[in-house]
Amino acid sequence: MHFLYPAFLFALFTLAIPILVHLFNFRRYKKVYFSNVQFLKEVQEQQASRRNIKERLILAARMLTLAFLVFAFARPFIPGKDSADAGKQQLVSIFVDNSYSMQTLNREGSLLDEAKQKARQIASAYSINDRFQLLTQGFEGKHQRLLNRDEFNDAVNAVKISPQSRSIAQITARQQSLLGMTAGAVKHSYIISDFQKNISGNADAAKSDIAVNLVQLKANELPNVAVDSVWLLNATHRPGESEKLMVRLRNYAGKSAEKIPLKLLINGVQKSLGSFTVAAGASQVDTLAFSGLTAGWQRGEIQLQDNPVTFDNSFYFTFNVNSKLPVLLVDGGTPNRYLNAVFAADPFFSIKRTQDGNVDYAALSTYPLIVLSDIDNVSAGLAQQLKTYVNKGGTLMVFPSAEAELLSYRAFLQPMGAAYPGKIVTEANKVSGLNLQSQVFKNIFESFPQNPDLPMVKKYYTLSGNTKQAESLMKLQTGQSLWEGYSLGKGKLYVAAVALNEDFSNLPVHALFVPVMFRVALLSGHDQSLFYTLGSNQAIETVPLQSTEKQVVKLVRGNESIIPDVKQQEGSTVLYLPGQLNQTGIYDLKKQDSTAAVLAFNDNRSESDLSYLNSNDLAKLLPQKSNFIAGDKFNVNNINTAENSGLQLWKLCIILALIFLAAETLLIRFYKTDISIATQAG
């Protein structure tokens, strides 16, 4: 037999108390005088003998009561298979899932309330000398230490809902990272969760050197519809113009969602209202049109009416309406009159012209669109800077010079994965067709004519190199592309096969030239994302901001102010968000009192899918050293600790202590030592 808490055995010294009481017998005797005591002598001897037996039985009962009470506190047990761990300090890591799905209500209040209760039960099953780690979805630094039982319970009580959502592989790896730092201790791992399907992460099974106990709380699969994503058709937005917002709705339920009300608010003003039906388990894209915007930052919100799941009923986004669109024209020294005429026709465009040798590289990121024309030789420095510009989201349009140095254009365009001008073909040709599927030509034509008047070409450069990745905007009758578009990093690159003069083609004076250039300009820009996802740990690239001790960059929402980590890079500023940013909504990015940008943050939509893994699925995720326990069958007794190993005897000790206490009471009450003299005489 072993004792879980052998230190309590020191309390056996208390057995000396009833012995001392018995030996010294602190009762005072009263003298009684008789004329003749000879007659009472035999009776007194018999009474003393009976009294001695009674007192010894009472002494034994008291000692046994105290002994078994001490044994009960020392927790005796007959060793089982885990007896080798008995007496060692145990380290216990307990993960409490506090993701959004844990807000689901049940008989305990919510799944999170039940998870907290289970965590406290687990801690109560271990020794007061054992140490505990609390882990939540936030992976907070304060949880990366070991706590005693009281500290652990306080930490559990403080757990709140988090926007984070971790995979089971991340959770087990995090638990092992702390537990593995302590050698010689017995280690246990628990994960308390509803085990949504998104917890599986990638297809790879989680690996753990420590036995993991999976406690699954029962949750109902509820119908839910959420906004999955939004995007605007135009990258650049003009005051007063119509906008089209594309909204992707997803139905996570197994039945169709009928007539879901949806409302679009811009700056708190309702701009659109609709009702949509989404098939079971499907997603669909709907269009919301609105207009009447003024210059400046726009704060958008989409509201759904979808019960009973409400945490994902709002979706936030922001975008900037520009009062002017800067355009940089770079040439070889002579301004191109066609480009000047195009962009001067609309006051929305703010043109700046510069020669290729005088380009301000630091200011390139401030121009959504850069147009190169009539440059004979593209320098290596300009080529490298323009490649970086496009990668970061800029739009670059290239019209080769009539006297182009072809090797320099190849060195410029080939590293960007684009075709480059080759030899000149002097045969007359004509554009045979337009790529009407391209974003450039969408919304230009109300109806496309059957026999359109398309540009004529007198001579052109062949476009050599990587044409497989190209999006051809215009093609000649020979099949050669006249104008191609490429996606490079976050930006766009357009390469023409003709110089921008009438010696090559009539494209500069053709009716198509102005709307195409305007469309490319409106699609240009490296504007920030419409929204960001909480808990994704993604870096946010924004406008250049210089942060100093006196001029701190911060995110502000109401009375809440958060200071992000700021890193400067060429042409932009990168923000790394701290862990305390955990509320959805719209935040102002401020430097002192000026607003540099407005950012929107939404929840991780993986939490919107309220479907759950079963025991077989979990066994595949943790194929080794895992123990699955259903939440409704979980209690202190089936926690696999050293104290629960083998046969537990503490309850028997309490029963025996009560029996001997009752025996003492019965002896005192019913064991009579007084015998009458008359009876003795007879």
N, C-alpha and C positions, 0 to 999 in steps of 0.2 A: 504494500500500500504506500502511496505517495501523497504528499500534501502540496497543494498549489501555492498556498501562502504559509510556509512553515514558520515565519516570524511570529505568527499568532500563538505558537506553542509555548512561548515564554509566559503566556497568561496562565499556564498550568501551575505556576507558583501560587496562584490564588487558592489552590487546594489546601494550603497551609492554614487558611483562615478558619474553616470549620474544625480542623484538627485542634488548633489552639483553643478555640471555644470549648471543644469537648474536654481537653485535658485540664484546663484551668477552671472550667465550670464557674463562671462569674456570678452564679446565683448566690444570694446570702441565705444562710440557714437560720431559722428561728428556734431557739431552745424552748422545749416544753417539759415541765417538771411533773413527775409522777411519784406517788408514794411507794409503788412497787413496780419495777420494770421487768421483773423476771418473766412475768406472764407474756409480755410483748416481744421478748427476744426472738422467738422462732418466727413470728410474723414479720418482724423487721428484716430479718435475713432473707426470707422469701421475697419480700417486696424489693429489696436492693438487687437481687439477682434478676428479677423481671425488668427492673428499671435499666439495669446495665445492658441487657439485650436490646431494649427499645432504643436506647441512646446510640448504640453502635449501629443499629439498622438505619436510624435517622442520619447518622454521620455518613454512612456509606451512600445513602440516597443523595445527600447534599453534594458529596464529592463527585459522584457519577454525573449528577446534573451539571455541575460546573465543568467537569472534564469533557462531556459530550458537547456542551455549548462552545467551549474553546475549539474542539475538533471541527465543529460546523463552520466556525470562522476561518479555520485553516484550510478548508475545502479538501478533504481527503478524497482520493480516487484510486481505483485499481487500474494500473497502466494499461493503455491500449497500444495501437500501432504508432501513435505519435508521441509516445511517452518520452522519447529522446529530447523533445523540445520543452518538456516541463521544466520550469525554473529559470529558463533563459528569458532575457528581455525580448519582446516582440515588437516589430515595427509594422504598422498597419497603414496602408495608403488607401484612402476612400475617395472615389470620384463621385461627386454629386452633380448630375446633369441639371443645369439651370438654363437650358436653351428655351426658345419661345414655345416649343411644343409642350413644355412642362407646365404651362399655364392651364392646360386642360383640367376641367373640374372633375372630381370624383367624390367618394364618400368622406375622404380625409380633408377635403377642402380643394386642394389642387395637387397635381402630381408632384410639384416641387415641395409642398408641405409634407407629403408622404415620404419623399426621398430624404428630407431632413430627419424625419422620425426614424427611418431605417438606419441612417448614419449614426444617430445617437444610440440606437439599440446595439449596433455593432461595437461601438466604443465601450458600452457598458458590459459587454461580454468578455472584455480583456482585463488584465490586471491594472491596478493603479500605477504600477511601475512601467507599464508599456507606453510607447510613444506613437503618435498618430500624425499622418499627413492628410490635410484636406486639399482636394483638387477640384476645380470647377472649369467650366468652359473657357473662362478668361485666362487661365494659366498665369494667374497673378503672381508677382514676386513674393508677396507676403505669405503665400501658400507653399513656398519652397523651403519650409523648415518643419521640424518635428515639434509637436505640441503634446502637452499632457492632456488628460481627459477633460478637465474643466476648460482649458484653453480651446480644445477642439470643439466642445459643445458650444462655446461662445462664438467661435468662427462659423460653425454650421448655422446658428441662428441668424447670422448676419448675411447669409447668402441671398442674393437677389437675381432676378432674371437677367440674362446676358444675351447680346446679339451674336455672340460667337457660336460656331458649330464645328466641333472637332471630330475627326475620325477615330475609330477604336484603336487603330495603329498608333496614332499620335498620343492617345491617352495612355496606353500601356507603356510606350516609350518614355513618356514624362514620369510615370510612376517609378519605373526602374531607374531613371537617372538619379533620383534622390535616394531611393532605398539601397541602390548599389554602392552608395558612398559609405555605408556603415557595414563593417565586416563582423561576422560572428553572431549577429542577431537573427532571430527567426522572422521572416518577412511574409506579409500577407497583402493581397491586393483585392479591392472590391470596386466594382463599377455599378452604380445605381442609376438606372435610366429607363426611359420608355423604349429605347432602342429603335428609333426611327430608322428607316432604310438608308437615310443619308449618312448615318454613322459608320456605314461600311467603308466609305471612302473609295479608294481604288480597289481593284479586284484582288490585290495581294492580301494574303492572310497576315494578321498581326502576329508578331513574335514576342514571346515573353518567357523569361527564365523563372519567373515567379508564378505560382498558381494564382489564377485570376478567378474570382467569384463574380458571376454576372447576376445581378438582382434586377429582374425585369418587372417594372410596374405596369399594371394593366391599364391600357388606355383604349378608348373607343375610336374607331376610324370615322372621322367626321367629314362631311362634304365641305369643300373649300374651293373658292375661286380667287385668284390673285393676279395683279398686274405683274407680269414677268419682266418686261422691259419696255422702254419707249425710245423713239428717235425721231428727229426732224428731217424732212427731205432736203432742206437747204442747210448748208454749213454756215452761210453768212445770212444775217437777218437784217432787213431794212425797216425803218419806221413806217407804219401804216400799211405794209403789204400783208397779203394773206399768207398764212402759215399752215402747213399740214403736219400734224403730229401722228406718228404711227404708234399704236398701242398693241402690245402682244398680251392677250389674256390667256391664262392657263387654268383648266379645270382639273383639279387633283382627285375628284370623286369618281366613283364608278357609275354614276348616272348623269344624265344631261342637266346642265344648269340653265334654267329658263329665265329669260328677261331680267338679267342682272343689271340694276341701275348703275350708271357710271356718270360721274360729273367731273368736268375739267375746270379748274380755277387757275387764273393767272393774276398774280399780285392780289389775291383775295377776291377777285371779281370772277363770277361764273362766265365762262366763255363758250362752253359746249355742254350738251346733255344728251345722253343716249341710253339705250337699253339693248343688251346683247345676250345671245344664247350661245353657249359653248358646249360642244358634245362631250360625252364622258371621256375622261382621260386625255383630252385633246387640247390643243392650243390654236388660237386664231388671231389674226392681225386685223385690227380695225383702224379706220382713219378718222381723226377729229380735226376739223378745220376751224380756224379762228383768225382774227385780224384785229386791227386797231391798237397795235403796240406802239409805244413811244420808245425813244432811245434810252438805253440803260439796261441794267440787269433785270431779268424777268424771273419771278419766283413762281414755279408751277407746282400744282398738286392735283393728282387724280384720286378721286374718292369713290370707293365701291360700297355698296350696301349688301354685305354678305355675312350672314350669321350661321352658326354660333362662333366661328373662328373670326376674330376681329383684329388680331395684331398685324395683319398684312393688308388691311383695307385701305391704306393710304400709300401713295407712291409720290415721291418728291423729285423734282428736276429743276434745273436752272439753265439759262442761256442769256447771252448778251446781244442786245439789238444795237448795232453800230450806227452812229450818225454819219460816219464816213468809212469808206473801205480804202485803205492805203494800197497803192499799186506801184511797184518799182519797175521802171523800164531801164534795162541795161543794154547799151549799144556800143559800137566800136568808135564812136566819136561824132556820128551824124544822127540826129534824132529821126526816128521813123515816123513819117507824117501819118501813116495809116493808123498806127497804134495811138498816137496822140489824138487823132480825130475820133476814134472809137470811144476812148475813156473820157474825153472832154465833153462828149455829148450828154453825159449824165453827171450832175453835180454830186451824186452819191460817191463817185470815185475820186480819190485824192491821189493825183499822179506826182511821182517824183522820178526824174530822169537822171541817170549818171552814166559816165563812161566806164568801160570794163576795167580800166586801170585805177579808178578812184572809188571803188565800191567800199562802203563802210560795213565790214563783215560783222561787227558787233550788233548792228541794227537790222540785220537781215530777218531776224525772228519777228520783227514788228510788222512785216509785210505779209499778208495772207497770200498774195500773188506776186510773182516775179516773172517778167517776160524778157527773154534774151533775144536780140535780133541784130543782124548785120555785124557780128563779131567775127573777124577773120581767124583769129587765133585765141582759143580759150586757154588762159594760163592755168598751171597746175594748182596754184593757190586758190583761185576762184572756183575751179572744178571741185576741190575738196570741200570748200565752204558751202557750195550749193548742194553737194551730196548730203552733208550734215543737216542743212536746212530742210531738205525734202524728207529725210528720215524722221525728223521731229514733227512733221505735219504740214509743212509748207507745200504750196503748189507752184511748180516751175513749168513754164512754157518756153520751148526752144524753137526758134526759126533760124536755120543756118544762114550764113552770109553767102552772097553770090560768089565771093572769092574765098571760100572757107578753106582753111588748112585742115584737110581731112584727118590727118594723124592726131591733131589736137582734139578734134571732136570725138574721135574714137577713144582717146585716153580719158576724155570727159564723161562720155555716156556709157561705155562698156562696163566700167566698174559698178555702175548703177543698175546693171541688168537690162539696159535698154538698147534698142537698135540705134545705129549711128549712120550718118550720111556716107554713102560710098561714091561710086562714079556718077557723073552727070549723064542723064539720058536726054537727048535733045529732040526726040520725036514728040509731036503734039499728041495730046491725049485728053480724056475727059473723065470726070468723076462719074462712076457708074452707079453708086449707091451709098446710102448713109446707114450707119448702125443705129437704127431707131430704138434698140434695146439698151443703148448706153444711157447713163444718167445725164449726159451732156445734151441729148436731144429730147429728153422727156420734157413735156410741158412747153416745148417751143412751137409745135404745130397743133392747131385745133383739129385739122384733118390733112393728111399728107396727100398731095396730088398724084395722079397716076403718071403723068409725064412732067416731072419737076425740072426746072431750070437749074442745073448743077454746074459747079465751077469747071472752067476750061483750063488746061495745063499746056504750056508751051515747052517747058523742060523741067526736069526734077532730078533730085538725088535718089538713088536706090537706097533703101533702108536695109542695112546689112546687120547681121548678128542675131540677137535674141528676139525673134518675132513671135515665138510660141506663147510667151507670157503677155503679149501685147493685146490691147483692146483697140481694134481698128475703128476709127471714127468715120473715115472716108476712104473708099477704095477706087482706084482707077480701073479702066476697062481691061487693062493687062493683068489685073489681080494684085498689082503693087499697091501698098498702103500709101495714102497721101498724108494721113495724119493719124498718129497712134498715141494711146494713153497707157500709162503704167502705174501700178501701185508700188510704192517703195517706202517701207517702214510705215509711218503714219500719214505720209503725204502722197501727192500725185505728181507725175511727170508726163508732159505732153511733148512729143517730138513731131515736127512737120518735115515733109520731104522737099519743101520748096522754100526759097527765100521770100521774104515779105516785100516783094516788088512785082510790078506788072510785067517785067521781062520774063518771069518764071510762070506766072498764072494770073488769072483775074480774081483769085481768091480775096485779095485785100479790098476789092471794090464790089465783091459779090454780096447779094442780099443776105446770104447765110453768115457772113463773117461777123457782123455786129452781134446778132443773137447768140452765136456760139461763144464768142469772147465774153459776153456778159454772163452766159450760163456757167462757163468755166470759173469766172471770177466769183459768182455767187456760191458755187460749190467748193470754192477754195477756203483756205483758213485752217489753222491748227488750233481751233477753239478747244477749251477744256471739255471733258466729258459732261454730259447732261446730269449724271449722277454717279455716286460712288457707293460701294457696299460696305457696311459696317462689319468689322471683324475679318476683312480680307487681307489686312496688313499691306495693302497696295500703296505704293508711293504715288503722290499726286504732283504732277508737273504743272506749274502755273507760271504766270508772268514774272519777269525778273524782279526780285525784291531783295534789298540789302537790309539785313537784320543786324542791329547793334544793341548794346546794353540799354541805351535810352530809347531806341526805336524797335520795340519787340513786335514780331509778327505773331498774331494770335487769331484764333477762331472764336467768334462771338455769336451767341444765340440767347437772346433775352438777357438774363443776369448771369448766364453761364459763360465763362471765358476759359479757353484751353490754349496752351502754348505748344505748338508742334515743334519737332526737330526740323531745322532748316538746313538744306545743303545747296550750295550754289553750283550750277554747272553752266556750260557755255550757252548763253541765250535764254536761260530759264532758271527757275527756282524749283527745287523738289522738296515736298513736305512729307515727313514721316509722322503719322498720327500716333499720339500716345494712347495708352490703354483706357484712360478715363473717358474717351469719346465713345459713348455707348447709347446715345439717344438719337433716334431718327429725326430728321427735320432739315431745315435750311440754315446754314451758318454763314456769317459774313467773315471773309478773310481780311483782316485789318492790319494796317501798319500805322501805329498811333491812332489818329481819328479818321483817317482816310480808308475807304473801302477799295481794296485792290481786285477782289473777285468775290463771287457768291457761290458757295458749294452746297450741294444737296447730298444727303446720306440716307440710304434705305437699308432695311433688314436683308439678311441673306434669305433668298427665296427658297433655298433647299429645305428650310423649316416649314414651308407651307404644305409640303406633301406629308399628310398625316397617315402614312401607312408604316407598318412596323415589321421588324424581323421576328421570326419564330425561333424556337430552340434549335432546330436543324440549321437554320441560316447562321445562327451565332456559333454553332459548333464548327462551321466551315471557316468562320473568321478567326476563331481561336482553337485550332484543332488540337493543341496540346496544353495540358495543365490548366484546363478551364472547368468550372463547375457552375452549371446553370441552376438558378433558384427562382421560382415564380414568386412575385412579390406577395401574393396573398397567402403563400405557404411559408413565408420567411419569418423566423422568430429567433430569439436568443439561443435556444437549445440547438438549432441546426447550424449555428455558426461554427465553423471548423477551427476551433482554437485548441490549444493544449489542454485547457481546463475542461473542454467538452470531450476530450478523447478518453476512451476507457469507460469504466463504470463509476458514476458519480455517487459519493456516499454522504454528502453534506445534508441532504434531506433526511436520511436515516438517522444521522447524528441529532438533528433537531427533534425528531420524533422520540428518540431514546431520552433526550434531555427532558422532554415534556413528561414522559412516562415516569422517570425517576422523581421529578418534581411532584407529580401526582402521588407517587408512592410515599414521599415524605409527608405530604398532607394527610394521607390516609393513616399513616403510622401515628402521627400526632393526635389525630381525632379519635381513632377507634382502638388503638392498642392501650388497654387499661392495665395499670400496675397497682392500683389501689384494691386491697382485699380486706373484707370486714373481719374483725376479731372474732365475732361469734362463729363465723364459718370455720375459722382456724381451730377454735376450741372444740367444736363438735367432732 
